[in-house]
Amino acid sequence: MSTSAPSPEQRVRPASLSFRDILSDDGTYLRAWTNDPDGVIQGPTVVLCNGLGTNAFLWPWLLDAGCGVRIVSWNHRGVGGSERPRDPKHVEIEHFVQDGLSVMDHFGIDRAALMGWSMGVNTAFELTYRHPERVRGIFAVCGVPGDTFATMLAPLHLPHAVARALTVNVCRIAKYAGWAASPVVRRIPMGPRTVSLLGRTGFMFPVPDPAAAAPGLKEFVITPVDWYARLALGTSKHARVRLSKIDVPTMFVAATYDILAGARDMASASRRLKDSRYVELRGSHFVHLEQPEQVHHLLLEFLERVA
């Protein structure tokens, strides 16, 4: 089984975090994880469709056994111990939907609320569109239900076609040149000081606990740049989900200065859904790290509604 760089549990592993390898429908092994290995969390189950190429450690407040929410998720193909598919084209949203269903089946979850972040929002909406009987609701953080690349660079107020062309072409360049950048990126000393510096860039805002955020960002930067670009190009093919076919409660949590998922597009999607709420926070694409208490409060509020 060919995997990416060393898995998360080989570095920092909270007692409340457990990993296991499962098989997806097309024969790809995935590294799945849960924050409730012993079944002690008294609260609803949420299936997390994580941001592209990200990991459990980017949700430090959900790794606390007292968070009140049982989280089940997985690492994307070729990332964090998950296997690269035998067919390199099997890295599109439809394959991530298969992975999500395989994870739910493995953990014995017939129906649950989905939480998506970034490109994971695409996965959550596509899974709901194809298998509405498996979904209670969608909690969408900094992501749109399809055609994500057209919504990027929103603070620059570019036309959608221009934004899409720019961001997709950047990924194409990274796909072929990423092998040269990967050794440099891996050596970035991603500790609390670096996280604090990132908080001054505008790409990311200051976080209340840089030490808690650092392990997740450290894990993220070890992913080979060329493989991440391949994943991104695969997801760029995902068109808008037909929202008229989405009939579950939704909540969109957007960030005003998000350059990877436009807040105005999230607001537009929310308005077109039957039972939806839109909340906009002052932050970046990493608003769940910047305002963890607020995002957690909104998640608990949403889970009460869908219950």
Secondary structure, DSSP 4 states (H G I P E B T S, - for coil): --B-SSPGGGT---TT-EEEEEE-TTS-EEEEEES-TTS---S-EEEEEPPTT--GGG-GGGGSTTSS-EEEEEPPTTSTTPBPPSSTT--SHHHHHHHHHHHHHHTT-SSEEEEEETHHHHHHHHHHHH-GGGEEEEEEES--SS-GGGGTTGGGT--HHHHHHHHHHHHHHHHHHHHHHHHHHHTS--SHHHHHHHTTSSSS---S-HHHHHHHHHHHHTS-HHHHHHHHHHHTT-PPP-GGG--S-EEEEEETT-SSS-HHHHHHHHHTSSSEEEEEESS-TTHHHHSHHHHHHHHHHHHHHH-
